[in-house]
Amino acid sequence: MQQIKHSLVKRRNIGLVILLIIALLGYFIDRYAPFAPPGYISPEWRKPFVYFLITYKVIELGIFYLLFYRKHYIRLIEAQFDISFLEKFTKNAKRFFFLVPQGSIVFGFLSYKLSGEIVYLWLFLTIAFLTLILVNPNKLKEN
């Protein structure tokens, strides 16, 4: 279990560093070569689409947390030490620590491109950062 914790903490830290790098990269891009909102989407539809992406991301993170991480963690704790539960938990935890930063970066860039405002990219990165901070593999109980 200690090795799994170490692996998950390492993945979590990599995700946090990537989020920080993307935030800094977004700042420099916005400062020196800002995006203009696309002309093929009318201005009155840009903000609602960005708000839809924000809502979708919050709901998606709730589902990912509940299904991929929490559900398998609870099963792991409730069951007597079973290698199959441990393997499922490890697989889904690794998926969680990959999908949270990746999805937030994609949605953040979409929102940034649609609105032309860097604040939305930073919002998505902050949501992912807080999610990764709240889901701490070091809190896993030993069986």
Secondary structure as UniProt FT lines:
FT   HELIX           2..32
FT   TURN            39..40
FT   HELIX           43..64
FT   HELIX           65..70
FT   HELIX           71..78
FT   HELIX           83..115
FT   HELIX           118..134
FT   HELIX           137..139
//
